[in-house]
Amino acid sequence: GNGGVVRKALNRNTKQLVAVKVVRLDIKDDVRKRIALELKTLYQCQSPHIVQFFGAFFTNGYIHICLVRSF
C-alpha cells in the first residue's frame, strides 16, 4: 500500500474494531494516483486473505481509509 499512518478505531454503531489508514494528500501526483488505485482495488476485492474496504473520507488535507478483517 501507499505510505501513511495506521490507527486502530472502534465503529460505534457495530462495536467492530477497524484499521484507519491516514494519508496526507499534499503529495506528488504519482502518489495520489497510487492511492486512487489502492482505493479502487480494495473496493473491488472480495478475498478472505485481504483486508476489506469499509469506507473512506477526506478531511483537513488527509484521506482516511477504513479497513476491517475479512475473516
All heavy atoms as a GROMACS GRO file, in nm:
protein
  571
    1GLY      N    1   0.082  -0.120   0.000
    1GLY     CA    2   0.000   0.000   0.000
    1GLY      C    3   0.085   0.125   0.000
    1GLY      O    4   0.207   0.119   0.003
    2ASN      N    5   0.021   0.236  -0.004
    2ASN     CA    6   0.089   0.365  -0.003
    2ASN      C    7   0.118   0.408   0.139
    2ASN      O    8   0.051   0.367   0.232
    2ASN     CB    9   0.002   0.470  -0.073
    2ASN     CG   10  -0.014   0.438  -0.219
    2ASN    OD1   11   0.084   0.432  -0.291
    2ASN    ND2   12  -0.136   0.413  -0.263
    3GLY      N   13   0.219   0.493   0.156
    3GLY     CA   14   0.261   0.537   0.288
    3GLY      C   15   0.151   0.606   0.365
    3GLY      O   16   0.061   0.667   0.310
    4GLY      N   17   0.159   0.596   0.495
    4GLY     CA   18   0.061   0.658   0.582
    4GLY      C   19   0.076   0.603   0.721
    4GLY      O   20   0.162   0.521   0.750
    5VAL      N   21  -0.011   0.648   0.809
    5VAL     CA   22  -0.014   0.601   0.946
    5VAL      C   23  -0.141   0.520   0.963
    5VAL      O   24  -0.248   0.561   0.916
    5VAL     CB   25  -0.015   0.721   1.043
    5VAL    CG1   26  -0.030   0.676   1.186
    5VAL    CG2   27   0.112   0.803   1.026
    6VAL      N   28  -0.131   0.406   1.030
    6VAL     CA   29  -0.249   0.323   1.054
    6VAL      C   30  -0.282   0.328   1.202
    6VAL      O   31  -0.195   0.310   1.287
    6VAL     CB   32  -0.225   0.176   1.010
    6VAL    CG1   33  -0.348   0.092   1.039
    6VAL    CG2   34  -0.191   0.171   0.862
    7ARG      N   35  -0.410   0.354   1.229
    7ARG     CA   36  -0.457   0.362   1.367
    7ARG      C   37  -0.572   0.264   1.388
    7ARG      O   38  -0.647   0.236   1.296
    7ARG     CB   39  -0.505   0.504   1.397
    7ARG     CG   40  -0.392   0.604   1.391
    7ARG     CD   41  -0.435   0.737   1.448
    7ARG     NE   42  -0.321   0.824   1.462
    7ARG     CZ   43  -0.297   0.927   1.385
    7ARG    NH1   44  -0.378   0.958   1.288
    7ARG    NH2   45  -0.191   1.002   1.405
    8LYS      N   46  -0.587   0.217   1.509
    8LYS     CA   47  -0.698   0.131   1.545
    8LYS      C   48  -0.813   0.219   1.590
    8LYS      O   49  -0.793   0.317   1.663
    8LYS     CB   50  -0.656   0.036   1.657
    8LYS     CG   51  -0.763  -0.062   1.698
    8LYS     CD   52  -0.714  -0.171   1.791
    8LYS     CE   53  -0.649  -0.122   1.915
    8LYS     NZ   54  -0.620  -0.227   2.013
    9ALA      N   55  -0.935   0.185   1.546
    9ALA     CA   56  -1.053   0.262   1.584
    9ALA      C   57  -1.169   0.166   1.609
    9ALA      O   58  -1.166   0.050   1.569
    9ALA     CB   59  -1.089   0.362   1.474
   10LEU      N   60  -1.273   0.217   1.672
   10LEU     CA   61  -1.391   0.138   1.702
   10LEU      C   62  -1.510   0.198   1.630
   10LEU      O   63  -1.537   0.318   1.643
   10LEU     CB   64  -1.418   0.136   1.852
   10LEU     CG   65  -1.540   0.059   1.900
   10LEU    CD1   66  -1.519  -0.090   1.876
   10LEU    CD2   67  -1.568   0.086   2.046
   11ASN      N   68  -1.580   0.116   1.552
   11ASN     CA   69  -1.704   0.159   1.489
   11ASN      C   70  -1.809   0.165   1.599
   11ASN      O   71  -1.844   0.062   1.658
   11ASN     CB   72  -1.745   0.060   1.379
   11ASN     CG   73  -1.872   0.101   1.310
   11ASN    OD1   74  -1.968   0.147   1.372
   11ASN    ND2   75  -1.877   0.083   1.180
   12ARG      N   76  -1.856   0.281   1.630
   12ARG     CA   77  -1.950   0.299   1.741
   12ARG      C   78  -2.083   0.228   1.718
   12ARG      O   79  -2.148   0.187   1.813
   12ARG     CB   80  -1.974   0.447   1.767
   12ARG     CG   81  -1.853   0.516   1.824
   12ARG     CD   82  -1.882   0.660   1.854
   12ARG     NE   83  -1.763   0.725   1.905
   12ARG     CZ   84  -1.746   0.855   1.909
   12ARG    NH1   85  -1.841   0.935   1.864
   12ARG    NH2   86  -1.636   0.906   1.957
   13ASN      N   87  -2.124   0.215   1.594
   13ASN     CA   88  -2.252   0.150   1.564
   13ASN      C   89  -2.245  -0.001   1.579
   13ASN      O   90  -2.334  -0.063   1.636
   13ASN     CB   91  -2.301   0.185   1.424
   13ASN     CG   92  -2.334   0.332   1.410
   13ASN    OD1   93  -2.379   0.395   1.504
   13ASN    ND2   94  -2.308   0.387   1.293
   14THR      N   95  -2.138  -0.062   1.526
   14THR     CA   96  -2.128  -0.208   1.525
   14THR      C   97  -2.036  -0.263   1.634
   14THR      O   98  -2.031  -0.383   1.654
   14THR     CB   99  -2.074  -0.257   1.389
   14THR    OG1  100  -1.938  -0.211   1.374
   14THR    CG2  101  -2.159  -0.210   1.273
   15LYS      N  102  -1.962  -0.174   1.700
   15LYS     CA  103  -1.863  -0.213   1.802
   15LYS      C  104  -1.750  -0.297   1.743
   15LYS      O  105  -1.680  -0.368   1.813
   15LYS     CB  106  -1.928  -0.289   1.918
   15LYS     CG  107  -2.044  -0.217   1.982
   15LYS     CD  108  -2.002  -0.086   2.041
   15LYS     CE  109  -2.120  -0.023   2.115
   15LYS     NZ  110  -2.127   0.119   2.101
   16GLN      N  111  -1.731  -0.288   1.612
   16GLN     CA  112  -1.627  -0.362   1.543
   16GLN      C  113  -1.499  -0.279   1.538
   16GLN      O  114  -1.503  -0.160   1.511
   16GLN     CB  115  -1.673  -0.396   1.401
   16GLN     CG  116  -1.575  -0.476   1.321
   16GLN     CD  117  -1.629  -0.510   1.183
   16GLN    OE1  118  -1.715  -0.443   1.131
   16GLN    NE2  119  -1.575  -0.616   1.124
   17LEU      N  120  -1.385  -0.346   1.565
   17LEU     CA  121  -1.257  -0.278   1.550
   17LEU      C  122  -1.224  -0.264   1.403
   17LEU      O  123  -1.245  -0.357   1.325
   17LEU     CB  124  -1.146  -0.356   1.620
   17LEU     CG  125  -1.145  -0.350   1.772
   17LEU    CD1  126  -1.036  -0.440   1.828
   17LEU    CD2  127  -1.125  -0.208   1.821
   18VAL      N  128  -1.172  -0.148   1.366
   18VAL     CA  129  -1.132  -0.122   1.228
   18VAL      C  130  -0.992  -0.062   1.229
   18VAL      O  131  -0.948  -0.006   1.329
   18VAL     CB  132  -1.230  -0.027   1.154
   18VAL    CG1  133  -1.368  -0.087   1.145
   18VAL    CG2  134  -1.236   0.108   1.222
   19ALA      N  135  -0.924  -0.074   1.116
   19ALA     CA  136  -0.796  -0.007   1.096
   19ALA      C  137  -0.823   0.115   1.009
   19ALA      O  138  -0.894   0.106   0.910
   19ALA     CB  139  -0.697  -0.100   1.026
   20VAL      N  140  -0.769   0.228   1.049
   20VAL     CA  141  -0.787   0.351   0.972
   20VAL      C  142  -0.650   0.396   0.924
   20VAL      O  143  -0.564   0.434   1.004
   20VAL     CB  144  -0.855   0.462   1.055
   20VAL    CG1  145  -0.873   0.587   0.970
   20VAL    CG2  146  -0.987   0.414   1.112
   21LYS      N  147  -0.630   0.389   0.793
   21LYS     CA  148  -0.505   0.434   0.731
   21LYS      C  149  -0.522   0.581   0.696
   21LYS      O  150  -0.616   0.618   0.625
   21LYS     CB  151  -0.476   0.351   0.606
   21LYS     CG  152  -0.346   0.386   0.539
   21LYS     CD  153  -0.319   0.293   0.422
   21LYS     CE  154  -0.190   0.322   0.353
   21LYS     NZ  155  -0.166   0.230   0.242
   22VAL      N  156  -0.433   0.666   0.747
   22VAL     CA  157  -0.442   0.810   0.727
   22VAL      C  158  -0.324   0.854   0.640
   22VAL      O  159  -0.208   0.831   0.676
   22VAL     CB  160  -0.440   0.885   0.862
   22VAL    CG1  161  -0.455   1.034   0.841
   22VAL    CG2  162  -0.549   0.832   0.954
   23VAL      N  163  -0.356   0.915   0.526
   23VAL     CA  164  -0.252   0.958   0.432
   23VAL      C  165  -0.272   1.106   0.400
   23VAL      O  166  -0.382   1.149   0.364
   23VAL     CB  167  -0.259   0.876   0.300
   23VAL    CG1  168  -0.150   0.919   0.204
   23VAL    CG2  169  -0.249   0.727   0.329
   24ARG      N  170  -0.165   1.184   0.412
   24ARG     CA  171  -0.170   1.327   0.378
   24ARG      C  172  -0.176   1.340   0.226
   24ARG      O  173  -0.104   1.271   0.155
   24ARG     CB  174  -0.047   1.398   0.433
   24ARG     CG  175  -0.052   1.546   0.417
   24ARG     CD  176   0.060   1.610   0.498
   24ARG     NE  177   0.058   1.752   0.485
   24ARG     CZ  178  -0.009   1.834   0.564
   24ARG    NH1  179  -0.077   1.785   0.664
   24ARG    NH2  180  -0.007   1.963   0.544
   25LEU      N  181  -0.260   1.430   0.176
   25LEU     CA  182  -0.279   1.440   0.031
   25LEU      C  183  -0.203   1.554  -0.035
   25LEU      O  184  -0.218   1.575  -0.153
   25LEU     CB  185  -0.427   1.451  -0.003
   25LEU     CG  186  -0.503   1.319   0.002
   25LEU    CD1  187  -0.643   1.336  -0.051
   25LEU    CD2  188  -0.432   1.211  -0.077
   26ASP      N  189  -0.120   1.626   0.037
   26ASP     CA  190  -0.037   1.727  -0.030
   26ASP      C  191   0.093   1.661  -0.077
   26ASP      O  192   0.202   1.697  -0.039
   26ASP     CB  193  -0.010   1.848   0.059
   26ASP     CG  194   0.073   1.814   0.180
   26ASP    OD1  195   0.089   1.694   0.210
   26ASP    OD2  196   0.124   1.907   0.245
   27ILE      N  197   0.076   1.561  -0.161
   27ILE     CA  198   0.185   1.478  -0.209
   27ILE      C  199   0.190   1.483  -0.362
   27ILE      O  200   0.102   1.539  -0.425
   27ILE     CB  201   0.169   1.333  -0.160
   27ILE    CG1  202   0.026   1.285  -0.185
   27ILE    CG2  203   0.204   1.320  -0.014
   27ILE    CD1  204  -0.003   1.145  -0.139
   28LYS      N  205   0.289   1.420  -0.418
   28LYS     CA  206   0.308   1.421  -0.563
   28LYS      C  207   0.193   1.351  -0.636
   28LYS      O  208   0.128   1.262  -0.581
   28LYS     CB  209   0.440   1.354  -0.598
   28LYS     CG  210   0.560   1.426  -0.543
   28LYS     CD  211   0.686   1.353  -0.575
   28LYS     CE  212   0.805   1.425  -0.513
   28LYS     NZ  213   0.930   1.354  -0.535
   29ASP      N  214   0.173   1.389  -0.760
   29ASP     CA  215   0.064   1.333  -0.841
   29ASP      C  216   0.073   1.181  -0.855
   29ASP      O  217  -0.029   1.113  -0.852
   29ASP     CB  218   0.061   1.397  -0.980
   29ASP     CG  219   0.003   1.537  -0.978
   29ASP    OD1  220  -0.068   1.571  -0.881
   29ASP    OD2  221   0.029   1.611  -1.074
   30ASP      N  222   0.195   1.128  -0.872
   30ASP     CA  223   0.207   0.983  -0.889
   30ASP      C  224   0.164   0.908  -0.763
   30ASP      O  225   0.104   0.801  -0.770
   30ASP     CB  226   0.349   0.943  -0.930
   30ASP     CG  227   0.453   0.976  -0.826
   30ASP    OD1  228   0.444   1.083  -0.762
   30ASP    OD2  229   0.545   0.894  -0.808
   31VAL      N  230   0.187   0.967  -0.645
   31VAL     CA  231   0.144   0.905  -0.520
   31VAL      C  232  -0.008   0.911  -0.509
   31VAL      O  233  -0.073   0.815  -0.467
   31VAL     CB  234   0.212   0.971  -0.399
   31VAL    CG1  235   0.160   0.912  -0.268
   31VAL    CG2  236   0.364   0.955  -0.408
   32ARG      N  237  -0.067   1.023  -0.550
   32ARG     CA  238  -0.214   1.034  -0.549
   32ARG      C  239  -0.276   0.929  -0.639
   32ARG      O  240  -0.378   0.869  -0.605
   32ARG     CB  241  -0.257   1.173  -0.597
   32ARG     CG  242  -0.237   1.279  -0.496
   32ARG     CD  243  -0.293   1.408  -0.548
   32ARG     NE  244  -0.229   1.518  -0.481
   32ARG     CZ  245  -0.287   1.631  -0.454
   32ARG    NH1  246  -0.410   1.652  -0.491
   32ARG    NH2  247  -0.222   1.726  -0.389
   33LYS      N  248  -0.215   0.906  -0.754
   33LYS     CA  249  -0.266   0.804  -0.846
   33LYS      C  250  -0.258   0.666  -0.784
   33LYS      O  251  -0.348   0.584  -0.799
   33LYS     CB  252  -0.191   0.809  -0.979
   33LYS     CG  253  -0.224   0.932  -1.061
   33LYS     CD  254  -0.144   0.938  -1.188
   33LYS     CE  255  -0.171   1.067  -1.262
   33LYS     NZ  256  -0.088   1.081  -1.382
   34ARG      N  257  -0.149   0.638  -0.711
   34ARG     CA  258  -0.136   0.507  -0.645
   34ARG      C  259  -0.240   0.491  -0.535
   34ARG      O  260  -0.294   0.382  -0.516
   34ARG     CB  261   0.006   0.490  -0.588
   34ARG     CG  262   0.109   0.467  -0.697
   34ARG     CD  263   0.240   0.410  -0.645
   34ARG     NE  264   0.290   0.473  -0.526
   34ARG     CZ  265   0.394   0.558  -0.522
   34ARG    NH1  266   0.456   0.591  -0.634
   34ARG    NH2  267   0.434   0.608  -0.409
   35ILE      N  268  -0.270   0.599  -0.462
   35ILE     CA  269  -0.373   0.593  -0.359
   35ILE      C  270  -0.509   0.567  -0.423
   35ILE      O  271  -0.587   0.485  -0.373
   35ILE     CB  272  -0.375   0.723  -0.276
   35ILE    CG1  273  -0.248   0.732  -0.191
   35ILE    CG2  274  -0.499   0.728  -0.186
   35ILE    CD1  275  -0.229   0.865  -0.123
   36ALA      N  276  -0.538   0.634  -0.533
   36ALA     CA  277  -0.665   0.611  -0.603
   36ALA      C  278  -0.674   0.466  -0.651
   36ALA      O  279  -0.780   0.403  -0.638
   36ALA     CB  280  -0.679   0.707  -0.721
   37LEU      N  281  -0.566   0.411  -0.703
   37LEU     CA  282  -0.564   0.272  -0.746
   37LEU      C  283  -0.583   0.177  -0.628
   37LEU      O  284  -0.656   0.079  -0.636
   37LEU     CB  285  -0.434   0.240  -0.820
   37LEU     CG  286  -0.418   0.096  -0.869
   37LEU    CD1  287  -0.530   0.059  -0.967
   37LEU    CD2  288  -0.282   0.077  -0.933
   38GLU      N  289  -0.520   0.208  -0.516
   38GLU     CA  290  -0.536   0.127  -0.396
   38GLU      C  291  -0.682   0.125  -0.351
   38GLU      O  292  -0.738   0.020  -0.319
   38GLU     CB  293  -0.448   0.180  -0.283
   38GLU     CG  294  -0.461   0.102  -0.154
   38GLU     CD  295  -0.371   0.155  -0.043
   38GLU    OE1  296  -0.284   0.239  -0.068
   38GLU    OE2  297  -0.390   0.108   0.071
   39LEU      N  298  -0.746   0.243  -0.349
   39LEU     CA  299  -0.887   0.250  -0.310
   39LEU      C  300  -0.976   0.169  -0.405
   39LEU      O  301  -1.064   0.095  -0.361
   39LEU     CB  302  -0.934   0.396  -0.306
   39LEU     CG  303  -0.887   0.477  -0.187
   39LEU    CD1  304  -0.920   0.624  -0.208
   39LEU    CD2  305  -0.946   0.424  -0.059
   40LYS      N  306  -0.951   0.183  -0.534
   40LYS     CA  307  -1.030   0.110  -0.633
   40LYS      C  308  -1.011  -0.041  -0.615
   40LYS      O  309  -1.108  -0.117  -0.618
   40LYS     CB  310  -0.988   0.152  -0.774
   40LYS     CG  311  -1.063   0.083  -0.884
   40LYS     CD  312  -1.016   0.130  -1.021
   40LYS     CE  313  -1.085   0.053  -1.131
   40LYS     NZ  314  -1.035   0.089  -1.262
   41THR      N  315  -0.887  -0.084  -0.595
   41THR     CA  316  -0.858  -0.226  -0.578
   41THR      C  317  -0.923  -0.280  -0.452
   41THR      O  318  -0.986  -0.387  -0.454
   41THR     CB  319  -0.706  -0.249  -0.574
   41THR    OG1  320  -0.649  -0.197  -0.695
   41THR    CG2  321  -0.672  -0.395  -0.560
   42LEU      N  322  -0.910  -0.208  -0.341
   42LEU     CA  323  -0.973  -0.252  -0.216
   42LEU      C  324  -1.124  -0.261  -0.230
   42LEU      O  325  -1.188  -0.354  -0.179
   42LEU     CB  326  -0.936  -0.158  -0.102
   42LEU     CG  327  -0.796  -0.171  -0.046
   42LEU    CD1  328  -0.764  -0.053   0.046
   42LEU    CD2  329  -0.780  -0.303   0.028
   43TYR      N  330  -1.183  -0.164  -0.297
   43TYR     CA  331  -1.328  -0.161  -0.316
   43TYR      C  332  -1.376  -0.283  -0.395
   43TYR      O  333  -1.479  -0.342  -0.364
   43TYR     CB  334  -1.370  -0.032  -0.386
   43TYR     CG  335  -1.517  -0.023  -0.411
   43TYR    CD1  336  -1.605   0.008  -0.307
   43TYR    CD2  337  -1.570  -0.043  -0.538
   43TYR    CE1  338  -1.741   0.016  -0.329
   43TYR    CE2  339  -1.707  -0.035  -0.560
   43TYR     CZ  340  -1.791  -0.005  -0.456
   43TYR     OH  341  -1.926   0.003  -0.479
   44GLN      N  342  -1.300  -0.323  -0.496
   44GLN     CA  343  -1.341  -0.432  -0.584
   44GLN      C  344  -1.303  -0.570  -0.531
   44GLN      O  345  -1.359  -0.670  -0.574
   44GLN     CB  346  -1.278  -0.413  -0.723
   44GLN     CG  347  -1.330  -0.292  -0.795
   44GLN     CD  348  -1.256  -0.267  -0.926
   44GLN    OE1  349  -1.145  -0.314  -0.947
   44GLN    NE2  350  -1.318  -0.191  -1.014
   45CYS      N  351  -1.208  -0.577  -0.438
   45CYS     CA  352  -1.156  -0.706  -0.393
   45CYS      C  353  -1.248  -0.770  -0.290
   45CYS      O  354  -1.292  -0.706  -0.195
   45CYS     CB  355  -1.018  -0.687  -0.333
   45CYS     SG  356  -0.942  -0.842  -0.286
   46GLN      N  357  -1.275  -0.897  -0.309
   46GLN     CA  358  -1.354  -0.976  -0.215
   46GLN      C  359  -1.278  -1.104  -0.186
   46GLN      O  360  -1.311  -1.210  -0.237
   46GLN     CB  361  -1.492  -1.008  -0.275
   46GLN     CG  362  -1.577  -0.887  -0.304
   46GLN     CD  363  -1.614  -0.811  -0.178
   46GLN    OE1  364  -1.648  -0.871  -0.077
   46GLN    NE2  365  -1.607  -0.680  -0.183
   47SER      N  366  -1.175  -1.097  -0.105
   47SER     CA  367  -1.092  -1.213  -0.074
   47SER      C  368  -1.078  -1.226   0.077
   47SER      O  369  -1.058  -1.125   0.146
   47SER     CB  370  -0.953  -1.197  -0.136
   47SER     OG  371  -0.867  -1.299  -0.088
   48PRO      N  372  -1.087  -1.348   0.129
   48PRO     CA  373  -1.067  -1.366   0.273
   48PRO      C  374  -0.922  -1.344   0.316
   48PRO      O  375  -0.893  -1.340   0.435
   48PRO     CB  376  -1.111  -1.511   0.296
   48PRO     CG  377  -1.091  -1.578   0.166
   48PRO     CD  378  -1.117  -1.474   0.061
   49HIS      N  379  -0.832  -1.328   0.221
   49HIS     CA  380  -0.690  -1.311   0.251
   49HIS      C  381  -0.645  -1.165   0.248
   49HIS      O  382  -0.527  -1.137   0.270
   49HIS     CB  383  -0.606  -1.393   0.153
   49HIS     CG  384  -0.647  -1.536   0.149
   49HIS    ND1  385  -0.626  -1.624   0.252
   49HIS    CD2  386  -0.714  -1.606   0.054
   49HIS    CE1  387  -0.674  -1.742   0.222
   49HIS    NE2  388  -0.728  -1.734   0.102
   50ILE      N  389  -0.737  -1.073   0.219
   50ILE     CA  390  -0.705  -0.931   0.210
   50ILE      C  391  -0.805  -0.854   0.296
   50ILE      O  392  -0.923  -0.888   0.300
   50ILE     CB  393  -0.713  -0.882   0.063
   50ILE    CG1  394  -0.610  -0.957  -0.022
   50ILE    CG2  395  -0.692  -0.732   0.053
   50ILE    CD1  396  -0.615  -0.926  -0.168
   51VAL      N  397  -0.758  -0.750   0.365
   51VAL     CA  398  -0.849  -0.670   0.446
   51VAL      C  399  -0.960  -0.614   0.360
   51VAL      O  400  -0.942  -0.590   0.240
   51VAL     CB  401  -0.776  -0.555   0.519
   51VAL    CG1  402  -0.682  -0.607   0.625
   51VAL    CG2  403  -0.706  -0.464   0.423
   52GLN      N  404  -1.076  -0.595   0.420
   52GLN     CA  405  -1.194  -0.550   0.348
   52GLN      C  406  -1.206  -0.397   0.358
   52GLN      O  407  -1.190  -0.339   0.465
   52GLN     CB  408  -1.318  -0.614   0.409
   52GLN     CG  409  -1.444  -0.591   0.333
   52GLN     CD  410  -1.490  -0.719   0.268
   52GLN    OE1  411  -1.460  -0.826   0.317
   52GLN    NE2  412  -1.562  -0.708   0.162
   53PHE      N  413  -1.234  -0.335   0.246
   53PHE     CA  414  -1.258  -0.190   0.243
   53PHE      C  415  -1.390  -0.160   0.311
   53PHE      O  416  -1.493  -0.218   0.278
   53PHE     CB  417  -1.260  -0.143   0.097
   53PHE     CG  418  -1.289   0.002   0.079
   53PHE    CD1  419  -1.195   0.097   0.111
   53PHE    CD2  420  -1.412   0.043   0.032
   53PHE    CE1  421  -1.221   0.232   0.094
   53PHE    CE2  422  -1.440   0.178   0.014
   53PHE     CZ  423  -1.344   0.272   0.046
   54PHE      N  424  -1.389  -0.072   0.410
   54PHE     CA  425  -1.509  -0.036   0.484
   54PHE      C  426  -1.562   0.100   0.442
   54PHE      O  427  -1.681   0.125   0.444
   54PHE     CB  428  -1.477  -0.037   0.634
   54PHE     CG  429  -1.595  -0.021   0.723
   54PHE    CD1  430  -1.683  -0.126   0.743
   54PHE    CD2  431  -1.619   0.099   0.786
   54PHE    CE1  432  -1.792  -0.112   0.826
   54PHE    CE2  433  -1.729   0.114   0.869
   54PHE     CZ  434  -1.816   0.008   0.889
   55GLY      N  435  -1.471   0.189   0.400
   55GLY     CA  436  -1.510   0.322   0.358
   55GLY      C  437  -1.391   0.416   0.362
   55GLY      O  438  -1.285   0.380   0.410
   56ALA      N  439  -1.411   0.536   0.312
   56ALA     CA  440  -1.305   0.637   0.313
   56ALA      C  441  -1.368   0.775   0.321
   56ALA      O  442  -1.481   0.794   0.277
   56ALA     CB  443  -1.218   0.626   0.188
   57PHE      N  444  -1.293   0.866   0.379
   57PHE     CA  445  -1.339   1.005   0.384
   57PHE      C  446  -1.218   1.098   0.384
   57PHE      O  447  -1.107   1.058   0.417
   57PHE     CB  448  -1.431   1.030   0.503
   57PHE     CG  449  -1.368   1.006   0.638
   57PHE    CD1  450  -1.310   1.109   0.709
   57PHE    CD2  451  -1.369   0.879   0.694
   57PHE    CE1  452  -1.252   1.086   0.833
   57PHE    CE2  453  -1.312   0.855   0.818
   57PHE     CZ  454  -1.253   0.960   0.887
   58PHE      N  455  -1.241   1.220   0.344
   58PHE     CA  456  -1.137   1.321   0.332
   58PHE      C  457  -1.167   1.433   0.432
   58PHE      O  458  -1.280   1.480   0.441
   58PHE     CB  459  -1.135   1.378   0.190
   58PHE     CG  460  -1.035   1.487   0.170
   58PHE    CD1  461  -0.901   1.457   0.151
   58PHE    CD2  462  -1.074   1.619   0.171
   58PHE    CE1  463  -0.808   1.558   0.133
   58PHE    CE2  464  -0.982   1.721   0.152
   58PHE     CZ  465  -0.849   1.690   0.133
   59THR      N  466  -1.064   1.473   0.508
   59THR     CA  467  -1.080   1.585   0.600
   59THR      C  468  -0.945   1.650   0.628
   59THR      O  469  -0.845   1.580   0.645
   59THR     CB  470  -1.148   1.541   0.732
   59THR    OG1  471  -1.167   1.655   0.815
   59THR    CG2  472  -1.068   1.439   0.806
   60ASN      N  473  -0.943   1.782   0.628
   60ASN     CA  474  -0.825   1.861   0.664
   60ASN      C  475  -0.697   1.819   0.592
   60ASN      O  476  -0.590   1.813   0.651
   60ASN     CB  477  -0.802   1.857   0.815
   60ASN     CG  478  -0.916   1.918   0.892
   60ASN    OD1  479  -0.981   2.011   0.846
   60ASN    ND2  480  -0.944   1.864   1.009
   61GLY      N  481  -0.706   1.788   0.462
   61GLY     CA  482  -0.589   1.753   0.384
   61GLY      C  483  -0.545   1.608   0.397
   61GLY      O  484  -0.439   1.571   0.348
   62TYR      N  485  -0.624   1.526   0.464
   62TYR     CA  486  -0.591   1.385   0.483
   62TYR      C  487  -0.704   1.297   0.432
   62TYR      O  488  -0.821   1.331   0.448
   62TYR     CB  489  -0.570   1.352   0.632
   62TYR     CG  490  -0.447   1.415   0.691
   62TYR    CD1  491  -0.452   1.544   0.743
   62TYR    CD2  492  -0.327   1.346   0.696
   62TYR    CE1  493  -0.339   1.603   0.798
   62TYR    CE2  494  -0.214   1.404   0.751
   62TYR     CZ  495  -0.220   1.532   0.802
   62TYR     OH  496  -0.109   1.589   0.856
   63ILE      N  497  -0.668   1.183   0.374
   63ILE     CA  498  -0.767   1.083   0.340
   63ILE      C  499  -0.758   0.974   0.446
   63ILE      O  500  -0.649   0.934   0.487
   63ILE     CB  501  -0.750   1.026   0.198
   63ILE    CG1  502  -0.868   0.937   0.165
   63ILE    CG2  503  -0.619   0.954   0.180
   63ILE    CD1  504  -0.889   0.911   0.018
   64HIS      N  505  -0.873   0.930   0.492
   64HIS     CA  506  -0.883   0.825   0.593
   64HIS      C  507  -0.946   0.703   0.525
   64HIS      O  508  -1.059   0.712   0.475
   64HIS     CB  509  -0.969   0.870   0.710
   64HIS     CG  510  -0.915   0.989   0.781
   64HIS    ND1  511  -0.918   1.116   0.727
   64HIS    CD2  512  -0.856   1.001   0.901
   64HIS    CE1  513  -0.864   1.201   0.811
   64HIS    NE2  514  -0.826   1.133   0.918
   65ILE      N  515  -0.874   0.592   0.523
   65ILE     CA  516  -0.921   0.470   0.459
   65ILE      C  517  -0.949   0.369   0.570
   65ILE      O  518  -0.858   0.328   0.644
   65ILE     CB  519  -0.815   0.415   0.361
   65ILE    CG1  520  -0.776   0.522   0.259
   65ILE    CG2  521  -0.865   0.287   0.295
   65ILE    CD1  522  -0.652   0.488   0.178
   66CYS      N  523  -1.075   0.329   0.581
   66CYS     CA  524  -1.117   0.238   0.687
   66CYS      C  525  -1.120   0.094   0.634
   66CYS      O  526  -1.180   0.068   0.531
   66CYS     CB  527  -1.253   0.277   0.740
   66CYS     SG  528  -1.258   0.447   0.800
   67LEU      N  529  -1.056   0.004   0.709
   67LEU     CA  530  -1.041  -0.136   0.668
   67LEU      C  531  -1.079  -0.227   0.783
   67LEU      O  532  -1.057  -0.194   0.900
   67LEU     CB  533  -0.896  -0.162   0.628
   67LEU     CG  534  -0.838  -0.068   0.523
   67LEU    CD1  535  -0.686  -0.077   0.521
   67LEU    CD2  536  -0.894  -0.101   0.387
   68VAL      N  537  -1.136  -0.343   0.749
   68VAL     CA  538  -1.172  -0.442   0.851
   68VAL      C  539  -1.120  -0.578   0.809
   68VAL      O  540  -1.098  -0.604   0.690
   68VAL     CB  541  -1.325  -0.450   0.874
   68VAL    CG1  542  -1.378  -0.321   0.932
   68VAL    CG2  543  -1.399  -0.486   0.748
   69ARG      N  544  -1.102  -0.667   0.904
   69ARG     CA  545  -1.062  -0.803   0.873
   69ARG      C  546  -1.177  -0.872   0.800
   69ARG      O  547  -1.291  -0.856   0.835
   69ARG     CB  548  -1.030  -0.883   0.999
   69ARG     CG  549  -0.901  -0.845   1.061
   69ARG     CD  550  -0.857  -0.942   1.166
   69ARG     NE  551  -0.967  -0.992   1.249
   69ARG     CZ  552  -0.949  -1.070   1.352
   69ARG    NH1  553  -0.829  -1.109   1.385
   69ARG    NH2  554  -1.050  -1.114   1.423
   70SER      N  555  -1.142  -0.953   0.702
   70SER     CA  556  -1.245  -1.021   0.624
   70SER      C  557  -1.267  -1.164   0.670
   70SER      O  558  -1.341  -1.237   0.610
   70SER     CB  559  -1.210  -1.017   0.476
   70SER     OG  560  -1.082  -1.076   0.456
   71PHE      N  561  -1.200  -1.206   0.776
   71PHE     CA  562  -1.217  -1.343   0.826
   71PHE      C  563  -1.258  -1.342   0.970
   71PHE      O  564  -1.261  -1.246   1.037
   71PHE     CB  565  -1.089  -1.425   0.808
   71PHE     CG  566  -0.966  -1.358   0.861
   71PHE    CD1  567  -0.925  -1.384   0.991
   71PHE    CD2  568  -0.893  -1.270   0.783
   71PHE    CE1  569  -0.811  -1.322   1.041
   71PHE    CE2  570  -0.778  -1.208   0.833
   71PHE     CZ  571  -0.740  -1.235   0.962
   0.00000   0.00000   0.00000
